[in-house]
Structures are given as structure tokens and as C-alpha cells.
Amino acid sequence: MTRLTRMLLAVPLAAVVAGAYVLLAWAGPSDADNDRDADRPAPVAALADRGLEIVDRFEAPGGLTGYAATFQGRPMAIYLTPDGEHALLGTLVDSDGTDLTAEPLERIVSGPKNDDAWDQLADSTWVRDGDEDAERIVYELTDPNCPYCNQFWQTARPWVEAGDVQIRHVMVGILKADSVPKAATIVAADDPSTALERHERNYADGGITAADDIPESARDKITANNDLMSALGYFATPTILYRDANGEIAVKQGMPRGDEIEQILGPKP
């Protein structure tokens, strides 16, 4: 057992994933994990024991060996040093600052996952925002109490009102005690799209008021959306799925900034 392995087994491991620190809790290895670990370098096996799912190995520069992995559905890269005794978690860049980690993670982990997520969100309960015949479709996990969801709603108005984009809001309730009642009130409305618009336009004043007689079926739909969000490994609102310039499904968690807006919504009308 290497010194690094002993350290990993002895203390919690924090990793930066999409701008957030994630604590990797020890869950204990299964028998299947132990069988696989026999063929892995000790530092990589130790990370698998800490809860990372090792998906595949990939080539990396500088004598490093890359491993694509996930933790609670979120992709991350492991880089094994040439001596096989140490491993790093994070993003690898070259002398020009070019990200060398995004492509293998997208190819090995995110691409297939994103396709599956798109199909599952399409089958979930969502509220349409925009022309039903809009050429571009975007899925968004939206909590009614999320200020960044409202900010994205405001930002997207030119695209939506021009009929270029349809945003399908998969309503969830994760932020506050009244998030589920508010989300359920929206999906249970006679016209959910109008209810969502009324909520977003009045967000600064508290938005929609939760109904007193919310159907249990509406609450169940929000609970199912919450469960789907967790199962897909998404942890922030808004989480936005869209097709990039190559037609591939991409994911943005959090409020898009700068050029990300047009990457998601297309050229501004």
C-alpha cells in the first residue's frame, strides 16, 4: 500500500467539480470493486474505494495516464503519475492554457450520459415556455425559488418571444420548504405555461402563491422530477441541457455567462 493510498483511506477527500467542492465519503468497497481494483494502480483503486466510479482509461501527455470517472453522476478526471504511486484529480492544461480534460470526459462519460438524460427529461413532467414549433429546444431543471432560474428566464426572453427557442422547464422543488408546493401549483394549473410566466414575471415579489388544494398527483410529479434530477447526478438549478454547434447534447449547471448564452440559445434575434 502506497503512502498516498494510506492518506486517501484515512481522511475525507475534497474535489472541485463544476465550481463546487464535493466531499467524497467512504462507502466501503464491494466484492466487485475489489476484483476490479486488483487490475488498477493503487491510487486509482483507492479513489474507487472512496466512491468514484472508474469508467475508462485514456491517453494523457507528460507520461501521465488518464482515467475518466464519475462521482454521483458528475464526471471527473484522474491523472496517474508515471511512477504509478500518485494520482491527481482535476483539469489538465497545456502551456497555452488549453483544457486537455474536457474532450476525453465528454467522449467517455458525458456524451452517452447526456443523450440518456435528454430522453429522460423529455419523458418527465415539464412546462413549455415558448412556441411549440420553435426550432431549438432547451431543457431546464427549474426551482420556483431559484433566483438564477429567474435570471435565465429574463435573459432568454428575446429568443423565446421571437419564436426561436422553446424552453421546457422540468419543475423541481429542492431549495426551500415551499418549492415543491409552488412547483406543483404551476404544473397543476389549467394553463401551466401561463402560470409559469406569471410566476417568473412576479418573482421579485415572491412569485406564485402555492395553492391550498394542490392535487397529490401534482406533488408526485414534482417528487418524480426531484428523484430524476438526483439520479442524473445534477446538483444545481438551473441545470440546462441543449444541443451545441455540432448537434451534440451539452449541459450547463448554473447561470450561463457571456458566450454561453448564445451557445445555448443560438444567435440573438
C-alpha positions as CSV (number, residue, x, y, z in Angstrom):
1,M,0.0,0.0,0.0
2,T,1.5,3.4,-1.0
3,R,1.6,6.4,1.3
4,L,-0.9,8.1,-0.9
5,T,-3.3,5.2,-0.6
6,R,-3.0,5.3,3.2
7,M,-3.8,9.0,3.1
8,L,-6.8,8.5,0.9
9,L,-8.2,5.8,3.2
10,A,-7.6,7.9,6.3
11,V,-9.1,11.3,5.5
12,P,-12.0,12.7,3.5
13,L,-11.1,13.8,0.0
14,A,-12.4,17.1,-1.4
15,A,-12.6,17.6,-5.1
16,V,-13.7,20.7,-7.2
17,V,-16.5,19.7,-9.5
18,A,-18.1,22.4,-11.7
19,G,-17.1,25.2,-9.2
20,A,-18.2,23.4,-6.1
21,Y,-16.3,21.4,-3.5
22,V,-17.6,17.9,-3.1
23,L,-16.8,15.7,-0.1
24,L,-16.2,12.1,-1.2
25,A,-17.5,9.9,1.6
26,W,-16.1,6.5,2.2
27,A,-18.8,3.9,1.4
28,G,-16.6,0.8,1.5
29,P,-15.6,-1.3,-1.4
30,S,-17.9,-4.1,-2.8
31,D,-16.6,-7.5,-3.8
32,A,-16.9,-6.4,-7.5
33,D,-14.8,-3.3,-6.7
34,N,-12.2,-5.5,-5.1
35,D,-12.0,-7.7,-8.2
36,R,-11.6,-4.7,-10.5
37,D,-9.1,-3.0,-8.1
38,A,-6.7,-5.9,-8.5
39,D,-6.1,-4.6,-12.0
40,R,-5.8,-1.0,-11.1
41,P,-2.9,1.1,-9.8
42,A,-3.2,1.5,-6.0
43,P,-4.1,5.3,-6.1
44,V,-6.8,4.7,-8.6
45,A,-8.2,1.7,-6.7
46,A,-8.2,3.8,-3.5
47,L,-10.3,6.5,-5.3
48,A,-12.7,3.8,-6.5
49,D,-13.0,2.7,-2.8
50,R,-13.9,6.3,-1.9
51,G,-16.9,6.3,-4.2
52,L,-15.6,7.2,-7.6
53,E,-16.8,5.0,-10.5
54,I,-13.9,4.5,-12.9
55,V,-15.3,4.4,-16.4
56,D,-12.3,4.0,-18.7
57,R,-8.7,4.9,-19.2
58,F,-7.4,7.4,-21.8
59,E,-4.1,8.7,-23.1
60,A,-2.6,11.8,-21.5
61,P,0.6,13.8,-22.1
62,G,3.7,14.1,-19.9
63,G,3.8,10.4,-19.0
64,L,0.5,10.6,-17.2
65,T,-2.2,8.1,-17.5
66,G,-5.8,9.4,-17.6
67,Y,-8.8,7.8,-16.0
68,A,-12.3,9.1,-16.7
69,A,-14.5,8.7,-13.7
70,T,-17.8,9.9,-12.1
71,F,-18.9,10.7,-8.6
72,Q,-22.6,10.8,-8.0
73,G,-23.1,11.1,-11.8
74,R,-20.6,14.0,-12.2
75,P,-17.6,13.5,-14.5
76,M,-14.1,14.0,-13.3
77,A,-10.6,13.0,-14.4
78,I,-7.9,11.2,-12.6
79,Y,-4.2,11.5,-13.7
80,L,-1.8,8.8,-12.6
81,T,1.8,9.8,-12.4
82,P,4.5,7.8,-14.3
83,D,5.7,6.0,-11.2
84,G,2.1,4.7,-10.5
85,E,2.4,5.8,-6.9
86,H,0.4,9.1,-7.1
87,A,-2.8,10.4,-8.6
88,L,-4.3,13.9,-9.2
89,L,-7.9,14.9,-9.6
90,G,-8.7,17.9,-11.8
91,T,-8.2,19.6,-15.1
92,L,-5.0,19.3,-17.1
93,V,-3.9,22.2,-19.3
94,D,-1.1,22.7,-21.7
95,S,1.4,25.6,-22.0
96,D,-1.2,27.7,-23.8
97,G,-3.8,27.1,-21.1
98,T,-5.9,24.8,-23.4
99,D,-8.1,22.4,-21.4
100,L,-7.0,18.8,-22.2
101,T,-9.5,17.2,-19.9
102,A,-12.9,18.2,-21.3
103,E,-12.6,16.2,-24.5
104,P,-11.9,12.8,-23.0
105,L,-14.6,13.3,-20.3
106,E,-17.1,14.4,-22.9
107,R,-16.3,11.5,-25.2
108,I,-16.1,8.8,-22.5
109,V,-18.6,9.9,-19.8
110,S,-20.7,12.9,-20.6
111,G,-21.8,12.2,-24.2
112,P,-23.7,8.9,-23.6
113,K,-25.0,10.2,-20.2
114,N,-26.3,13.5,-21.8
115,D,-28.1,11.5,-24.5
116,D,-29.8,9.4,-21.9
117,A,-30.6,12.4,-19.7
118,W,-32.2,14.2,-22.7
119,D,-34.6,11.3,-23.3
120,Q,-35.5,11.0,-19.6
121,L,-36.2,14.7,-19.3
122,A,-38.4,14.6,-22.4
123,D,-40.5,11.9,-20.7
124,S,-40.7,13.8,-17.4
125,T,-43.2,16.5,-16.4
126,W,-42.2,19.8,-17.9
127,V,-43.8,23.2,-18.6
128,R,-43.4,24.7,-22.1
129,D,-42.0,28.3,-22.4
130,G,-42.1,29.4,-26.0
131,D,-43.5,28.5,-29.3
132,E,-44.3,24.8,-29.6
133,D,-42.9,24.8,-33.1
134,A,-39.6,26.5,-32.2
135,E,-36.7,25.0,-34.0
136,R,-34.4,24.9,-30.9
137,I,-35.5,23.0,-27.8
138,V,-33.8,23.5,-24.4
139,Y,-34.5,21.6,-21.2
140,E,-34.1,23.3,-17.8
141,L,-34.3,22.0,-14.3
142,T,-36.1,24.9,-12.6
143,D,-36.9,25.5,-8.9
144,P,-39.5,28.3,-8.4
145,N,-37.4,29.8,-5.7
146,C,-34.2,29.8,-7.7
147,P,-33.0,33.4,-8.5
148,Y,-30.7,32.2,-11.2
149,C,-33.5,30.4,-12.9
150,N,-35.4,33.6,-13.0
151,Q,-32.4,35.4,-14.3
152,F,-32.0,32.9,-17.1
153,W,-35.8,33.3,-17.8
154,Q,-35.4,37.0,-18.1
155,T,-32.3,36.7,-20.3
156,A,-34.0,34.2,-22.7
157,R,-37.0,36.5,-23.5
158,P,-35.7,37.8,-26.8
159,W,-35.1,34.3,-28.1
160,V,-38.4,32.9,-26.7
161,E,-40.5,35.9,-27.8
162,A,-39.0,35.7,-31.4
163,G,-40.2,32.1,-31.6
164,D,-36.7,30.7,-32.0
165,V,-36.4,28.8,-28.7
166,Q,-38.7,26.6,-26.7
167,I,-37.6,26.1,-23.1
168,R,-39.0,23.1,-21.4
169,H,-39.0,23.7,-17.6
170,V,-38.7,20.5,-15.7
171,M,-40.1,21.8,-12.4
172,V,-38.3,20.7,-9.2
173,G,-38.5,21.6,-5.6
174,I,-35.2,21.5,-3.7
175,L,-34.3,24.9,-2.4
176,K,-37.0,25.9,0.1
177,A,-39.8,24.4,2.1
178,D,-42.4,25.9,-0.3
179,S,-40.5,25.0,-3.5
180,V,-42.5,21.7,-4.0
181,P,-45.9,23.4,-3.4
182,K,-45.1,26.3,-5.7
183,A,-43.8,23.9,-8.4
184,A,-46.8,21.6,-8.0
185,T,-49.1,24.7,-8.2
186,I,-47.6,25.6,-11.6
187,V,-47.9,22.1,-13.1
188,A,-51.4,21.6,-11.8
189,A,-52.7,24.9,-13.2
190,D,-55.2,24.9,-16.1
191,D,-52.5,26.5,-18.2
192,P,-49.1,25.7,-16.7
193,S,-47.3,27.9,-19.3
194,T,-49.2,30.9,-18.2
195,A,-48.8,30.1,-14.5
196,L,-45.0,29.8,-15.0
197,E,-44.9,33.1,-16.9
198,R,-46.9,34.9,-14.2
199,H,-44.6,33.4,-11.5
200,E,-41.4,34.5,-13.3
201,R,-42.6,38.0,-14.1
202,N,-43.5,38.5,-10.4
203,Y,-40.6,36.7,-9.0
204,A,-39.2,39.7,-7.2
205,D,-42.5,39.9,-5.3
206,G,-42.5,36.3,-4.3
207,G,-43.9,34.8,-7.5
208,I,-46.8,32.4,-7.5
209,T,-48.6,31.6,-4.3
210,A,-48.9,27.9,-3.5
211,A,-52.5,26.7,-3.8
212,D,-54.3,25.4,-0.8
213,D,-55.7,22.4,-2.6
214,I,-52.8,21.0,-4.6
215,P,-53.6,17.6,-6.2
216,E,-51.5,14.9,-4.8
217,S,-50.8,13.8,-8.4
218,A,-49.1,17.2,-9.0
219,R,-46.9,16.8,-5.9
220,D,-46.0,13.3,-7.1
221,K,-44.8,14.7,-10.4
222,I,-42.5,17.2,-8.7
223,T,-41.2,14.4,-6.4
224,A,-40.5,12.3,-9.5
225,N,-38.6,15.2,-11.1
226,N,-36.6,15.7,-7.9
227,D,-35.7,12.0,-8.0
228,L,-34.8,12.2,-11.7
229,M,-32.5,15.2,-11.0
230,S,-30.7,13.2,-8.3
231,A,-30.5,10.1,-10.4
232,L,-28.9,12.0,-13.3
233,G,-26.3,13.5,-10.9
234,Y,-27.3,17.1,-11.3
235,F,-27.0,19.2,-8.2
236,A,-27.8,22.8,-9.1
237,T,-30.6,24.9,-10.6
238,P,-30.7,25.9,-13.3
239,T,-29.4,22.8,-15.0
240,I,-29.7,23.4,-18.7
241,L,-29.5,20.8,-21.5
242,Y,-29.1,22.0,-25.1
243,R,-27.6,21.0,-28.4
244,D,-24.3,22.6,-29.2
245,A,-23.0,23.7,-32.6
246,N,-22.2,20.1,-33.5
247,G,-25.7,18.9,-32.6
248,E,-24.3,17.1,-29.5
249,I,-26.2,17.4,-26.2
250,A,-24.4,19.6,-23.7
251,V,-25.1,20.6,-20.1
252,K,-24.7,23.8,-18.2
253,Q,-25.2,23.9,-14.5
254,G,-25.8,27.4,-13.0
255,M,-26.5,30.7,-14.7
256,P,-24.8,30.9,-18.2
257,R,-22.4,33.8,-18.7
258,G,-21.0,35.6,-21.7
259,D,-20.8,33.5,-24.8
260,E,-22.5,30.6,-23.1
261,I,-25.9,32.3,-23.6
262,E,-25.6,32.1,-27.4
263,Q,-24.1,28.6,-27.2
264,I,-27.3,27.6,-25.5
265,L,-30.0,29.7,-27.2
266,G,-28.4,30.4,-30.6
267,P,-27.6,33.8,-32.3
268,K,-29.5,36.6,-30.7
269,P,-32.6,37.7,-32.7
